[in-house]
Amino acid sequence: MAPPRALPAQDMEAMDAAEQQAQRLTWSVGAVAGAVLLVLLCLLCSRALF
């Protein structure tokens, strides 16, 4: 049986950059979702009060 082959080297800087980009995207999507929910909550409350 042949020994397992060596894995290729990892580019840690590229992995860090990709992780930061993914984190920015996640925060952006969360901020947009939060803003939409806040607007919907304000609309529902205004309809309940008036």
C-alpha positions in Angstrom: 0.0 0.0 0.0 1.4 3.4 -1.0 1.8 6.1 1.7 -0.5 9.1 1.5 0.7 11.9 -0.7 1.7 15.3 0.8 -0.8 18.0 0.8 -0.1 21.3 -1.1 1.1 24.2 1.0 -1.6 26.7 2.1 -1.5 30.4 1.3 -2.3 31.8 4.8 -2.4 35.4 3.6 -4.9 34.6 0.9 -7.0 32.6 3.4 -7.0 35.5 5.8 -8.0 37.9 3.1 -10.9 35.6 2.0 -12.0 35.3 5.6 -12.1 39.1 6.1 -14.0 39.5 2.8 -16.5 36.9 3.9 -16.9 38.5 7.3 -17.6 41.9 5.7 -20.2 40.3 3.5 -21.8 38.6 6.5 -21.9 41.9 8.5 -23.3 43.7 5.4 -26.1 41.2 4.9 -26.9 41.3 8.6 -27.1 45.1 8.6 -29.4 45.2 5.6 -31.6 42.5 7.2 -31.7 44.5 10.4 -32.7 47.7 8.6 -35.5 46.0 6.7 -36.8 44.5 10.0 -36.6 47.8 11.7 -38.6 49.5 8.9 -41.2 46.7 9.0 -41.5 47.0 12.8 -42.0 50.7 12.5 -44.7 50.2 9.8 -46.5 47.6 11.9 -46.4 49.8 15.0 -47.6 52.9 13.1 -50.6 50.9 11.8 -51.4 49.6 15.3 -51.3 53.2 16.7 -53.3 55.0 14.0 
